[in-house]
Each structure stands twice: as C-alpha cells, then as structure tokens.
Amino acid sequence: MLKAALSAVLAVSVFFWAGCYEMVSLSRDDYKGVNKYDEVNVLTDSAGTVAKYRFSKGMCVLHNDTLIGTGTRMTVLGEEEGITVAIPSSRISVLEVKKLNIPLTLMMAGMVAAVTVGAVFLIGSPGSTGGPNQQPPTPQ
C-alpha cells in the first residue's frame, strides 16, 4: 500500500511540475503588469525585420512606454540568449504572456490522484491474489 500511495504522490507532483498554463495576448493598456507573468513573448516588426523575444518571470518591465528586459531573441538567423533590450511599445506587434492556472492544475492533479488511488483499491495492491475471504486454488 505504501508503494501505491507513493505512486499517487509522484503522479500529482508531475502535474505541479508540468502545470496547466494559459497564454493570452495583452493590450497596450495591460503592458504595465508584464513582470508578474511566468513567461513573456514579444513580437516586433521594425522596417520588415521581424524578431521574437522571450523573457522569464521578472526579467522584463515596462518603464516610460518602453519594455526593458533580458531574455532570448529569436530571429531567422537563430537564437541569442542573455540579450538585454529596450523595446518601445510602439514597435511591439504582439505581446503574449503565459501564466500558471493554479485552480485547473489542482483539479487535474486531484483527478489523477483519485483515479490512481481508486484503481489501486479496485485492483488490489501488487502481489495480492484476491480479497480477504478468497481461498487459494486447490492443486490437482
């Protein structure tokens, strides 16, 4: 039974590690709270040159209508990590943010735990041959 309980705990912990994330696009009015999200993706288009920037939580902030941060720049030539940029909000085409949906993650983890525990009780623990009142088969 200890193995089954440990399996259920591990299954639940995987959901907390993976999590249920949601990604939304922000309007220009919502840029001020950009540093509270888990991941920020910015798409810029300047004179036909398109670039995408990815910032981790707390690695960018909006200051005087300019997004300042350190992250990864992705272009057609490849990725550059550790890039510090200052992007005027007028150059931002799309700003997407990613955040952990805690209620959905908890619900999914609870469902996985309930199904795992239910399956263990219905099937029985590993190594058991039957219920408490069953007699072992007689050899012939």
Residue pairs with C-beta under 8 A, 6 or more apart in sequence:
1 120
1 125
3 125
3 126
4 116
4 117
4 120
4 125
4 126
5 117
7 116
7 120
8 113
8 116
8 117
8 120
9 113
11 112
11 113
11 116
12 109
12 110
12 112
12 113
15 105
15 108
15 109
15 112
16 105
16 109
19 100
19 101
19 105
20 100
20 101
20 104
20 105
20 108
21 38
21 98
21 99
21 100
21 101
22 98
22 99
22 101
23 41
23 96
23 97
23 98
24 96
24 97
24 99
25 94
25 95
25 96
26 34
26 95
26 96
26 97
28 89
28 92
31 62
31 67
31 89
31 92
31 95
32 62
34 40
34 60
34 61
34 62
34 67
34 95
34 97
35 57
35 58
35 59
35 60
35 61
35 62
36 57
37 57
37 97
37 98
37 99
38 56
38 57
38 97
38 98
38 99
38 100
39 54
39 55
39 56
39 57
39 97
39 98
40 53
40 54
40 55
40 59
40 60
40 69
40 71
40 95
40 96
40 97
40 98
41 52
41 53
41 54
41 55
41 94
41 95
41 96
41 97
41 98
42 52
42 53
42 54
42 55
42 67
42 87
42 92
42 94
42 95
42 96
43 50
43 51
43 52
43 92
43 93
43 94
43 95
43 96
44 50
44 51
44 52
44 53
44 87
44 91
44 92
44 93
45 91
45 93
46 91
49 75
50 75
50 76
51 73
51 74
51 75
52 73
52 74
52 75
53 69
53 71
53 72
53 73
53 74
53 83
53 85
53 87
54 71
54 72
54 74
55 69
55 70
55 71
55 72
56 71
59 69
59 70
59 71
60 67
60 68
60 69
60 70
60 71
61 67
61 68
61 69
62 68
62 89
65 88
65 89
65 90
66 86
66 87
66 88
66 89
67 85
67 86
67 87
67 88
67 89
67 92
67 95
68 84
68 85
68 86
68 87
69 84
69 85
70 82
70 83
70 84
70 85
71 81
71 83
71 85
72 79
72 80
72 81
72 82
72 83
73 79
73 80
73 83
73 85
124 130
124 131
129 136
